């Protein structure tokens, strides 16, 4: 399956591309600059070495990544999300779109969640492109581990959505990544807590100089 990663040149986007390619999908790393997308593809493929999965990753403009893909990740900084959805939104109608956007700012060395009138970046995205089938998730996965193919991801992937079929489809994608477990975290409005958890993790990892993630006990 072709899977677009809009704004995918950062560590999280490239890490997702690695894991999706290892699951035999065809990730398309998107960028506002096609040259930057192609460079990100080269760097990402290099982490896979001689594995066939390296050849599955391609690069494109954000709008082309949205247009060509069957499923689309939105991995842009929150500040640029509205502009990108304005240009790419028409290609997202009826597609499953996964928001991994975290509206976080660093103030005095501490990560804080920016106040969002809609409640969360995911809810804001759904307001901007209501024709898409929105799921929020993948926020708490450590990018450094995603980009290391030999590293097993022993963590949970919390997902929020108002669309049960879209949630089920994305849970299936998670199941294809060894070590990851999908967890239904409820309606899309719960994305505000998931995005806030990302800031909390950043702060904890800075204190401990680690790259921890989230595991829900008792499930």
Backbone torsions as a table, in degrees:
resi	resn	phi	psi	omega
1	UNK	NA	137.3	175.2
2	UNK	-79.1	125.5	-178.0
3	UNK	-126.4	116.1	179.5
4	UNK	-82.3	143.6	174.0
5	UNK	-123.4	89.8	-177.7
6	UNK	-71.7	124.8	-173.3
7	UNK	73.9	35.8	-170.3
8	UNK	-91.6	12.8	-176.9
9	UNK	-82.9	-10.0	178.1
10	UNK	-79.7	175.9	-177.4
11	UNK	-57.3	-42.2	-178.6
12	UNK	-65.5	-45.2	-179.7
13	UNK	-63.8	-42.9	179.4
14	UNK	-68.9	-34.7	176.3
15	UNK	-65.0	-40.8	176.0
16	UNK	-63.0	-39.5	178.3
17	UNK	-60.0	-41.8	178.3
18	UNK	-59.2	-50.1	-175.5
19	UNK	-69.3	-35.7	178.2
20	UNK	-68.4	-40.1	178.0
21	UNK	-64.9	-39.2	178.0
22	UNK	-64.3	-23.2	176.8
23	UNK	-91.7	13.7	176.1
24	UNK	71.9	20.5	171.5
25	UNK	-90.8	171.5	-178.6
26	UNK	-115.2	86.0	-179.1
27	UNK	-72.1	139.6	176.4
28	UNK	-114.9	108.4	179.1
29	UNK	-78.5	119.5	-178.3
30	UNK	-101.0	151.9	178.0
31	UNK	-154.6	161.8	173.3
32	UNK	-70.8	-20.3	-179.4
33	UNK	-120.6	119.5	-175.9
34	UNK	-62.3	-36.1	178.5
35	UNK	-62.6	-39.1	178.0
36	UNK	-67.0	-37.1	177.9
37	UNK	-63.0	-44.0	-179.2
38	UNK	-65.0	-39.2	177.0
39	UNK	-63.1	-41.5	178.8
40	UNK	-63.6	-36.4	177.0
41	UNK	-62.1	-45.2	-179.6
42	UNK	-60.6	-44.8	-179.1
43	UNK	-67.2	-39.0	-178.4
44	UNK	-70.2	-45.0	179.4
45	UNK	-60.9	-33.4	-178.7
46	UNK	-63.1	-30.1	179.4
47	UNK	-69.7	-20.4	179.8
48	UNK	-91.7	-9.2	177.3
49	UNK	60.1	-128.0	-176.7
50	UNK	-89.1	6.1	-179.2
51	UNK	-67.2	140.8	179.4
52	UNK	-56.7	-26.8	-179.1
53	UNK	-58.6	-27.3	-178.5
54	UNK	-59.6	-32.0	-177.3
55	UNK	-78.7	-8.1	-178.0
56	UNK	-84.9	-14.1	-174.4
57	UNK	-91.0	129.7	177.0
58	UNK	-128.9	170.3	179.5
59	UNK	-127.9	154.7	-178.2
60	UNK	-164.6	169.3	169.3
61	UNK	-62.0	153.0	-179.6
62	UNK	-53.6	-43.4	-177.7
63	UNK	-64.7	-37.3	178.9
64	UNK	-72.2	-36.4	176.4
65	UNK	-61.3	-39.9	177.9
66	UNK	-69.6	-38.6	-176.1
67	UNK	-71.3	-40.9	-172.7
68	UNK	-82.2	-22.2	-171.7
69	UNK	-84.9	155.5	173.7
70	UNK	-89.8	-33.0	175.8
71	UNK	-128.9	142.7	-173.9
72	UNK	-130.7	126.9	169.4
73	UNK	-89.8	138.0	172.3
74	UNK	-107.6	108.6	-172.0
75	UNK	-123.5	30.5	-177.2
76	UNK	-88.7	159.6	170.2
77	UNK	-61.0	147.7	-176.8
78	UNK	-58.1	-36.4	-178.2
79	UNK	-59.7	-28.8	-178.5
80	UNK	-101.6	0.7	-173.3
81	UNK	-64.9	-45.2	-176.3
82	UNK	-61.7	-42.7	-179.6
83	UNK	-65.2	-41.1	-179.5
84	UNK	-68.9	-40.1	178.6
85	UNK	-68.6	-27.9	176.3
86	UNK	-65.7	-35.6	-177.9
87	UNK	-88.9	-32.2	-176.0
88	UNK	-101.8	-9.4	-172.8
89	UNK	-57.2	-35.4	-178.2
90	UNK	-65.1	-19.3	178.9
91	UNK	-90.7	-1.3	-174.5
92	UNK	-102.3	-2.3	-176.4
93	UNK	-59.3	128.2	178.2
94	UNK	67.4	7.6	177.0
95	UNK	-96.7	149.9	172.6
96	UNK	-74.0	123.6	-179.2
97	UNK	-122.0	130.4	-176.1
98	UNK	-111.2	114.2	178.2
99	UNK	-86.9	119.5	172.2
100	UNK	-110.8	18.4	-177.1
101	UNK	-73.9	130.9	175.1
102	UNK	-120.6	112.9	-179.4
103	UNK	-77.7	77.0	-173.4
104	UNK	-116.2	141.4	172.4
105	UNK	-127.0	151.0	178.7
106	UNK	-101.6	118.6	-179.5
107	UNK	-123.2	115.2	179.9
108	UNK	59.9	33.4	178.6
109	UNK	83.4	3.2	-179.6
110	UNK	-116.4	134.1	177.8
111	UNK	-78.5	131.6	178.5
112	UNK	-131.4	148.2	177.2
113	UNK	-84.3	129.2	177.6
114	UNK	-72.8	141.4	177.5
115	UNK	-69.2	128.4	-178.9
116	UNK	-117.0	119.6	-179.2
117	UNK	-53.4	-36.4	-178.6
118	UNK	-75.3	-12.7	-179.8
119	UNK	111.0	-38.8	179.5
120	UNK	-158.8	164.1	176.9
121	UNK	-63.0	-38.2	-179.5
122	UNK	-64.1	-42.3	178.2
123	UNK	-67.3	-34.0	176.6
124	UNK	-65.9	-41.7	177.6
125	UNK	-62.0	-41.1	178.6
126	UNK	-65.9	-31.4	175.8
127	UNK	-68.9	-38.5	-176.7
128	UNK	-75.2	-36.3	179.7
129	UNK	-131.7	75.7	-176.8
130	UNK	-67.9	-15.2	-179.1
131	UNK	-77.3	-12.8	178.1
132	UNK	-83.8	163.4	180.0
133	UNK	-104.9	97.6	-165.4
134	UNK	-88.9	137.3	171.3
135	UNK	-132.7	138.4	174.0
136	UNK	-107.6	136.5	178.9
137	UNK	174.1	-179.9	178.4
138	UNK	71.9	7.2	-175.4
139	UNK	-65.9	-36.8	-169.2
140	UNK	-95.9	10.9	178.7
141	UNK	-84.4	129.6	-178.4
142	UNK	-68.9	120.9	-176.9
143	UNK	-58.7	-37.7	-177.3
144	UNK	-62.4	-37.7	178.8
145	UNK	-74.1	-37.2	177.6
146	UNK	-58.0	-36.3	-175.3
147	UNK	-83.0	-1.0	179.5
148	UNK	-108.5	98.8	-173.5
149	UNK	-56.6	-30.2	-176.8
150	UNK	-82.4	-8.8	-177.6
151	UNK	-87.4	123.8	177.7
152	UNK	-78.2	136.4	-176.9
153	UNK	-94.5	86.1	179.9
154	UNK	-87.6	75.2	-176.5
155	UNK	-155.2	171.2	178.3
156	UNK	-100.6	150.2	175.4
157	UNK	-115.8	104.3	-177.8
158	UNK	-80.2	133.2	-175.3
159	UNK	-129.1	137.4	177.9
160	UNK	-125.7	138.1	178.4
161	UNK	-167.3	154.1	172.1
162	UNK	-98.5	2.6	-176.7
163	UNK	-116.4	100.7	-175.7
164	UNK	-58.3	-38.3	-179.0
165	UNK	-68.7	-40.6	177.2
166	UNK	-64.8	-41.7	178.5
167	UNK	-60.7	-42.7	178.9
168	UNK	-63.9	-41.1	-179.9
169	UNK	-64.5	-42.5	-180.0
170	UNK	-70.2	-35.6	174.9
171	UNK	-60.0	-37.0	176.2
172	UNK	-63.1	-39.1	175.7
173	UNK	-61.7	-43.1	-179.9
174	UNK	-61.3	-42.4	-179.0
175	UNK	-61.1	-23.0	-179.3
176	UNK	-80.7	-5.3	179.7
177	UNK	-104.5	106.8	-174.1
178	UNK	-51.7	130.6	177.4
179	UNK	94.2	-18.5	179.4
180	UNK	-88.0	142.8	175.5
181	UNK	-124.6	124.1	176.8
182	UNK	-75.8	138.2	177.4
183	UNK	-127.0	123.4	177.2
184	UNK	-72.9	110.4	-178.0
185	UNK	-100.9	16.3	172.6
186	UNK	95.3	-157.6	-173.5
187	UNK	-69.1	165.0	-177.4
188	UNK	-60.2	-29.0	-179.8
189	UNK	-62.4	-21.0	177.4
190	UNK	-74.3	-7.3	177.1
191	UNK	-59.7	-26.4	179.9
192	UNK	-62.3	-34.3	178.3
193	UNK	-77.1	-36.1	177.9
194	UNK	-64.7	-43.5	178.4
195	UNK	-65.3	-36.7	176.8
196	UNK	-67.3	-34.8	177.7
197	UNK	-62.4	-31.7	177.9
198	UNK	-61.9	-44.5	177.2
199	UNK	-62.1	-41.6	178.9
200	UNK	-61.1	-44.1	179.0
201	UNK	-62.1	-41.8	178.5
202	UNK	-57.2	-45.2	-178.5
203	UNK	-67.0	-41.7	177.9
204	UNK	-63.1	-43.6	-178.3
205	UNK	-67.2	-31.5	176.1
206	UNK	-68.4	-40.2	-179.6
207	UNK	-63.8	-43.6	-175.4
208	UNK	-95.5	0.9	-177.3
209	UNK	50.9	51.0	-175.7
210	UNK	-130.7	-174.6	174.0
211	UNK	-140.3	59.5	-178.9
212	UNK	-73.3	165.7	179.6
213	UNK	-136.2	-163.6	-173.1
214	UNK	-113.3	134.8	172.4
215	UNK	-133.6	123.9	-179.4
216	UNK	-88.5	117.7	-178.9
217	UNK	-81.4	149.9	172.8
218	UNK	90.2	0.0	179.7
219	UNK	-94.6	NA	NA
